[in-house]
Amino acid sequence: MKKSLYPEKEELRNAYKSIKGVKIPSVPEVVVAIHDEVNKNDADINIIKNLIEQDPVIAGIVLKTVNSPLFGLTANIESIQQAVMIMGTKNIANMVIGSALEKLFKGRDKALQSIWEENNAIAFCASAIASSIVGVSKDEGYLVGLFHNCGALLLAKKYDDYKEVIEYGKLNPVDVLAEENKRYGSNHAVIGFILSHHWKLPQFISLAIYHHHVNSCRQINSSKIRGLIATIKVSSSIVDKVLFRENTFSEDIREYDNNALAELALEDDDITDLADELNEFIFSN
C-alpha cells in the first residue's frame, strides 16, 4: 500500500508532542532576507552578498563549503561576492540555509556532533550523486543530505537515550523509525518534515526528508522526490561503509540499498569511486 505523500494530522500532532519543551529553531533573519531577495524577479547580487557578510560565521561556512571537494571548483574562491557570482543566487541561498543549520547544531554535544558529522558526509555524497539526476542540482542534493536527519538533532536535544537509537539505526536502518515511534511516539522523518517546512525549504526536499526511510522508492510517484530519496539511501550506505560499519549488512539492509541503487542506475564501480571521493573529502576537512 502506498504511503500518503504528506504526513497525516495525527502524525504531526504526535511529532510536536514528542519534542514538547524543545524549541524548534527559528529561521535566522539572514536566511529569510536572502530567500526574499532571491525570489525577486530582479534579485540583486550585491544585496545577497551584503546579507551573507553580516553574519561572519555563516559567511565562513559558505566559503568553506564552496571551496570543498563538494563542488569541484578548480580555482579557490576568496570572497562571498565571487561565490555568489560563480554559484548563482539560488545555489548560494541553499548553501546559506545549510550553513545556518550547521551554525545552530555543530559541536553542541557528543550525540549532536555524531549526527552532524554523518549528515555532512552524506551531504557530500548526495551532492555528487544529484549531479547525475535529471532536474536535480548539486546544491539540492547537498541540502537534502544535510537536512534529512535534522529531526534526529531535535530528538537528541530532548532525549538522553537517543545515542542508543543512533547505534541501533546504524545496524537497523530499515527499522529505526519503528524504534523511535516506540520510544518517543514519533520519529525523525516526521519531525524533519516539520523543521524543513518551518525553514521554508522547497516542498520536494521536505517530502524527500519525510519519506527517506520508505522501503521502496517505487512507492513515490514524483521522479524528483524518488531520486532524492534514493540519493539519501545510497549516500547513507556509502558513509556507513566508510565511517561506521563493515560486513554487518543483513539481507534486509542489502535489499533496502539495492532498491535505491536500481532507482539511480548506479553500478558497483560508481559506489567505489564515491567512497574514494568521500575519504578525500573527510581527510580535507
C-alpha positions, 0 to 999 in steps of 0.5 A: 500500500502506498504511503500518503505523500504528506504526513497525516494530522495525527502524525504531526500532532504526535511529532510536536508532542514528542519534542514538547519543551524543545524549541524548534529553531527559528529561521535566522533573519539572514536566511529569510532576507536572502530567500526574499531577495532571491525570489525577486524577479530582479534579485540583486547580487550585491544585496545577497552578498551584503546579507551573507557578510553580516553574519561572519560565521555563516559567511565562513561556512559558505566559503568553506563549503564552496571551496570543498571537494563538494563542488569541484571548483578548480580555482579557490574562491576568496570572497562571498561576492565571487561565490555568489557570482560563480554559484548563482543566487539560488545555489548560494541561498541553499548553501546559506540555509545549510550553513545556518543549520550547521551554525545552530547544531555543530559541536553542541554535544557528543550525540549532536556532533555524531549526527552532524558529522554523518549528515555532512558526509552524506551531504557530500555524497548526495551532492555528487550523486544529484549531479547525475539526476535529471532536474536535480542540482548539486546544491539540492542534493547537498541540502537534502543530505544535510537536512534529512536527519535534522529531526534526529538533532531535535530528538537528541536535544530532548532525549538522553537515550537517543545515542542508543537509537543512533547505534541501533539505526546504524545496524537497523536502518530499515527499522529505526523509525519503528524504534523511535515511534516506540520510544518517543511516539514519533520519529525523525522523518516526521519531525524533519518534515516539520523543521524543513517546512518551518525553514521554508525549504522547497516542498520536494526536499521536505517530502524527500526528508519525510519519506527517506526511510520508505522501503521502496522508492517505487512507492513515490510517484514524483521522479524528483522526490524518488531520486532524492530519496534514493540519493539519501539511501545510497549516500547513507550506505556509502558513509556507513561503509566508510565511517561506521560499519563493515560486513554487518549488512543483513539481507534486509539492509542489502535489499533496502540499498539495492532498491535505491541503487536500481532507482539511480542506475548506479553500478558497483564501480560508481559506489567505489569511486564515491567512497574514494571521493568521500575519504578525500573529502573527510581527510580535507576537512 
